[in-house]
Amino acid sequence: MFIGARLCDNGGMRPLGTSEQLARRRKRALELLNEGHGPSYVAKQIGATPQSVCRWRREAKHRKRKPSLTVLGRPRRLSSTQLQQLVSALKRGAFAYGYAEDYWTLDRIAHLIWELFGVRYHASGVWYLLRRLGWSCQQPQRRSLTRDDDAITHWKRYVWPRIKKVA
């Protein structure tokens, strides 16, 4: 049941798969060890190194929680209720929070998060947070105040084809 591996940032290999898949792999290795098989045999069966199998056995003896309950990575700084509050605050618009123009920038959102929750975010962190919430980057349309859409339509329809034909 070898899953595969990918090169990590630190130069080592990390097996491919979700945390649940890797937890099942470790659980299967522990079952084989409990059946009386040696670390080398177990390592060949599941596609790991004997050192990893020995380490899993050692960790299983000293572990207080189940491996599947172990959460990997840094905990999120905003809870799900705080994220919902942030989304509703963003939907109210930037005018509601004292900005002259009604658009959000990453710096403005970072400042809003600081005011609402007391949590500091860098602009790039706000971008990842917004992507996780399903928001995308929108650029405002910049249009002239003296824009004449009828004149533009006329030019595209009648003047541009004449210019194009001559050129």
C-alpha positions in Angstrom: 0.0 0.0 0.0 2.7 2.5 -1.0 1.2 5.9 -1.5 4.1 7.8 -3.0 6.2 10.7 -1.8 7.1 14.3 -2.6 10.2 16.4 -1.8 9.7 18.7 1.2 11.1 22.1 1.8 13.7 20.7 4.2 15.0 18.2 1.5 13.3 15.2 3.1 10.6 13.1 1.6 7.0 13.3 2.8 4.5 10.6 1.7 1.7 11.8 -0.5 -1.8 11.6 0.9 -4.1 13.4 3.3 -3.6 13.3 7.1 -6.3 10.7 7.4 -4.6 8.4 4.8 -1.2 8.7 6.5 -2.8 8.0 9.9 -4.4 4.8 8.4 -1.0 3.8 7.1 0.6 4.2 10.5 -2.3 2.3 12.1 -1.8 -0.6 9.6 1.9 -0.6 10.4 1.1 -0.8 14.2 -1.3 -3.7 13.5 1.4 -5.6 11.6 3.9 -5.0 14.4 1.3 -6.3 17.0 0.9 -9.4 14.9 4.6 -10.1 15.5 6.2 -9.0 12.2 9.5 -7.1 12.4 10.0 -3.5 11.4 11.8 -4.4 8.2 8.9 -6.6 7.0 6.3 -3.9 8.0 8.3 -1.2 6.3 8.4 -3.1 3.0 4.6 -3.9 3.2 3.5 -0.3 3.6 6.3 1.5 1.8 8.1 3.2 4.6 11.6 3.0 6.2 12.2 0.7 9.2 13.3 3.7 11.2 9.9 5.3 10.6 8.1 2.1 11.7 10.2 2.0 14.9 9.5 5.7 15.5 5.7 5.1 15.1 5.8 2.2 17.5 7.7 4.3 20.1 5.3 7.2 19.7 2.3 4.9 20.0 3.5 3.7 23.3 3.8 7.2 24.7 0.8 8.8 22.9 -2.1 10.0 25.0 -4.4 10.7 22.1 -5.4 8.8 19.0 -3.3 9.5 15.9 -6.4 10.5 13.9 -7.2 13.3 16.5 -3.8 14.9 16.0 -4.2 18.2 14.1 -1.2 19.2 12.0 -0.1 22.8 11.4 -0.6 26.0 13.2 -4.1 26.7 14.6 -6.1 29.4 12.8 -6.1 32.8 14.4 -9.8 33.5 13.6 -12.6 31.2 14.6 -15.4 30.3 12.2 -17.8 32.7 14.0 -15.2 35.5 13.7 -14.9 34.7 10.0 -18.6 35.0 9.6 -18.5 38.3 11.4 -15.7 39.5 9.1 -17.7 38.5 6.0 -20.8 40.4 7.2 -18.6 43.4 8.0 -17.0 43.4 4.5 -20.5 43.1 2.9 -21.5 46.4 4.7 -18.9 48.2 2.7 -15.9 50.4 3.3 -18.2 53.5 3.8 -19.6 52.0 6.9 -16.1 52.0 8.5 -15.2 55.6 7.6 -13.4 55.2 4.3 -14.0 57.8 1.6 -14.2 55.3 -1.3 -16.4 52.2 -1.1 -13.8 49.6 -1.9 -11.7 47.3 0.2 -7.9 46.9 0.0 -5.8 44.3 1.8 -4.5 46.9 4.2 -7.9 48.2 5.0 -9.2 44.6 5.7 -6.1 44.0 7.9 -6.9 47.1 9.8 -10.6 46.0 10.1 -9.5 42.6 11.5 -7.4 44.4 14.0 -10.2 46.7 15.1 -12.8 43.9 15.3 -10.8 41.0 16.8 -7.5 42.4 17.9 -5.6 40.0 15.6 -2.8 41.3 13.4 -2.6 40.2 9.8 -0.1 41.2 7.1 -1.6 42.1 3.7 -0.5 38.7 2.2 -2.1 36.9 5.1 -5.3 38.7 4.4 -5.2 37.6 0.8 -4.9 33.9 1.8 -7.7 34.4 4.3 -10.0 36.0 1.7 -9.2 33.2 -0.8 -10.1 30.6 1.9 -13.5 32.4 2.3 -14.1 32.3 -1.5 -13.5 36.0 -2.2 -11.6 37.1 -5.3 -9.7 40.2 -6.3 -11.8 42.7 -8.1 -10.4 45.8 -9.7 -12.7 48.9 -10.0 -13.5 50.1 -13.5 -11.9 53.5 -14.0 -14.1 55.6 -16.3 -14.0 59.2 -17.2 -16.7 61.5 -15.9 -17.1 63.0 -19.4 -17.5 59.6 -21.1 -20.1 59.5 -23.9 -21.1 55.9 -24.5 -23.2 56.8 -27.6 -20.2 58.6 -29.2 -18.0 55.6 -28.5 -20.5 53.2 -30.0 -20.8 55.4 -33.1 -17.0 55.5 -33.5 -16.7 51.8 -33.2 -19.5 51.1 -35.7 -18.8 53.7 -38.4 -15.5 55.5 -38.0 -13.2 52.6 -37.1 -14.2 50.3 -40.0 -13.4 53.2 -42.4 -10.0 53.7 -40.8 -9.3 50.0 -40.9 -10.3 49.7 -44.6 -7.9 52.5 -45.6 -4.9 51.2 -43.5 
